[in-house]
Amino acid sequence: MFDEKKTLALVDDHPIVIEGLKSVISAWNKQYNLICFSDGNSVLSFVKNNHVDIVLLDISLPDISGLEVCKLIKTEFPNIKVVGLSNQAEFSVISSMLENGASGFLLKEVPSSEIMRGIEEVLNGETALSQEVKNILGNKTNQSQGLPSLTKREKELIQLLAQGKTTNKIADELFLSKFTVDTYRKNLLQKFNVKNSSELLVLLIENKMI
């Protein structure tokens, strides 16, 4: 593969994602040094004083948007490769990430082999895109210019929100953890650019999306 170890920085505020990728990268090969961060400012500070080859970057971070982190890294350190790693499969998010200099966009739900292949492609100077991401970019001309679309799981969660159910109840009914439900809710607020669940429901009802 590569003659020397490459340094990968993983930025994600979900411990389960970090632990999962640690396991995947360790099992795949021994050619990578993985350094993990749970927020954007930490990785920005690190790259100023340390060599990093590639940054795997989540979009939703607790302190600063991954889109902004990507832009800042590519502006100051253009040789560092940045790859979006997210569960937000929206054209606006993907296109913004690529416009900010990212060398790829991978979805967290893809098989580990696809993530590792994407890393290798980017380090070889190519662009790495999950198949669903390619489909979204390719089909944009056939999509409406309206609000973002909803995934099946997001629709299920919103229906329960509309019924006034609590996070704990939603978690039970969808067989998810409370943490995962909170993450979905946070992502939806960001996705539709609203401040709270009430605004989200009003927007979706007005646009006949629920």
C-alpha positions in Angstrom: 0.0 0.0 0.0 1.8 3.1 1.2 5.5 3.2 2.1 5.1 5.2 5.2 2.3 5.7 7.7 -0.3 8.3 7.0 -1.8 10.4 9.8 -5.6 10.4 9.8 -7.6 12.8 12.0 -11.1 11.7 12.8 -13.5 14.5 14.0 -16.8 13.2 15.4 -18.6 13.9 18.7 -20.1 10.4 18.8 -17.9 8.0 20.8 -19.4 5.0 19.1 -18.4 6.3 15.7 -14.8 6.9 16.9 -14.5 3.5 18.4 -16.0 1.8 15.4 -13.6 3.5 13.0 -10.6 2.8 15.3 -11.5 -0.9 15.1 -12.0 -0.8 11.3 -8.8 1.0 10.5 -6.8 -1.2 12.8 -8.2 -4.3 11.3 -7.8 -3.1 7.7 -4.1 -2.4 7.8 -1.3 -1.0 9.9 -0.4 1.9 7.6 -2.4 4.6 9.4 -2.0 6.6 12.5 -5.5 7.6 13.8 -5.9 10.7 16.0 -9.5 11.4 17.2 -11.2 14.7 18.1 -14.7 15.4 19.4 -15.0 19.0 18.2 -13.9 21.3 15.4 -11.7 23.7 17.3 -9.6 20.9 18.7 -8.6 19.6 15.3 -8.0 23.1 14.0 -5.6 23.7 16.8 -3.9 20.3 16.2 -3.2 20.8 12.5 -1.5 24.1 13.1 1.4 22.3 14.9 1.2 18.7 13.7 1.4 16.9 10.3 -1.9 15.5 9.2 -2.5 13.8 5.8 -6.3 13.5 5.8 -9.2 14.6 8.0 -12.3 12.6 8.2 -14.8 15.2 9.2 -18.4 15.0 10.6 -20.7 17.8 9.6 -22.6 18.2 12.9 -20.2 19.2 15.6 -20.9 20.7 19.1 -18.9 23.9 18.6 -18.5 24.7 14.9 -19.9 23.4 11.6 -17.9 20.8 9.8 -18.4 22.9 6.7 -16.5 25.8 8.3 -13.8 23.5 9.7 -13.2 22.2 6.2 -13.0 25.7 4.7 -10.5 26.8 7.4 -8.3 23.8 7.0 -8.2 24.0 3.2 -7.5 27.7 3.3 -4.6 27.5 5.7 -3.3 24.0 4.9 -4.3 23.2 1.3 -2.2 20.0 1.2 -4.4 18.4 3.9 -7.1 16.2 2.4 -10.5 16.6 3.9 -13.4 14.0 3.6 -16.9 14.6 4.8 -18.1 11.6 6.9 -21.8 12.1 7.7 -25.3 10.7 7.8 -26.6 13.9 6.2 -27.2 12.9 2.6 -28.5 16.2 1.4 -27.4 18.0 -1.8 -26.8 21.3 -0.1 -24.6 19.8 2.6 -22.6 17.7 0.1 -22.2 20.5 -2.4 -21.1 23.0 0.3 -18.5 20.5 1.6 -17.0 20.0 -1.9 -17.1 23.7 -2.6 -15.2 24.3 0.6 -12.4 22.1 -0.7 -13.2 18.6 0.5 -11.8 15.7 -1.5 -14.8 13.4 -0.9 -18.0 12.8 1.0 -18.8 9.4 2.5 -21.9 8.3 4.4 -21.5 6.7 7.8 -23.9 3.9 6.9 -21.7 2.5 4.1 -19.7 -0.7 4.6 -16.3 -0.2 6.3 -14.6 -1.4 3.1 -16.0 1.5 1.3 -14.7 4.0 3.8 -11.2 2.5 3.7 -11.3 2.5 -0.1 -12.4 6.1 0.0 -9.4 7.0 2.2 -7.0 5.3 -0.2 -8.6 7.1 -3.2 -8.3 10.5 -1.6 -4.6 9.9 -0.6 -4.0 8.9 -4.3 -5.4 12.2 -5.4 -8.9 11.0 -6.4 -12.3 12.1 -5.2 -14.1 9.7 -2.9 -18.0 9.7 -3.0 -20.4 7.1 -1.7 -22.7 5.7 -4.4 -25.7 7.4 -2.8 -23.8 10.7 -2.8 -23.1 10.3 -6.5 -26.8 9.6 -7.1 -27.8 12.7 -5.2 -25.4 14.9 -7.1 -26.3 13.3 -10.4 -30.1 13.6 -9.8 -30.1 17.2 -8.6 -31.3 18.5 -11.9 -34.4 16.4 -11.6 -35.2 17.5 -8.0 -37.3 20.4 -6.9 -35.7 23.5 -5.6 -37.7 23.3 -2.4 -37.0 21.9 1.1 -34.6 19.0 1.7 -36.1 15.5 1.4 -36.8 13.3 4.4 -35.3 9.8 4.9 -37.7 7.0 6.0 -36.3 7.1 9.5 -36.7 10.9 9.7 -40.3 10.6 8.6 -41.0 8.0 11.3 -39.4 10.2 14.0 -41.3 13.4 12.8 -44.6 11.6 12.8 -44.0 10.7 16.5 -43.0 14.2 17.3 -46.2 15.5 15.7 -48.1 13.2 18.1 -46.4 14.9 21.0 -44.4 12.0 22.1 -41.3 12.4 24.3 -37.8 11.5 23.3 -37.9 8.4 25.6 -41.2 7.2 24.0 -39.9 7.8 20.5 -36.7 5.8 21.4 -38.8 2.9 22.6 -41.1 2.8 19.6 -38.3 3.1 17.0 -36.0 0.7 19.0 -33.3 3.4 19.2 -31.3 4.9 22.0 -32.3 8.2 23.5 -28.9 9.5 22.3 -29.7 8.5 18.7 -33.1 10.2 18.8 -31.6 13.4 20.1 -29.0 13.2 17.3 -31.7 12.8 14.7 -33.6 15.7 16.2 -30.5 17.9 16.2 -29.7 17.0 12.6 -33.3 17.8 11.5 -33.2 21.2 13.1 -30.0 22.0 11.3 -31.2 20.5 8.1 -34.3 22.6 7.9 -32.6 25.7 9.6 -35.2 26.0 12.4 -34.6 26.6 16.1 -36.8 24.0 17.7 -39.1 21.0 17.1 -42.2 23.2 17.0 -40.9 25.4 14.2 -39.9 22.2 12.4 -43.4 20.7 12.6 -45.0 24.0 11.5 -42.7 24.2 8.5 -43.3 20.6 7.4 -47.0 20.8 7.8 -47.2 24.1 5.8 -45.3 22.4 3.0 -47.4 19.2 3.2 -44.4 17.0 4.1 -46.3 15.3 6.9 
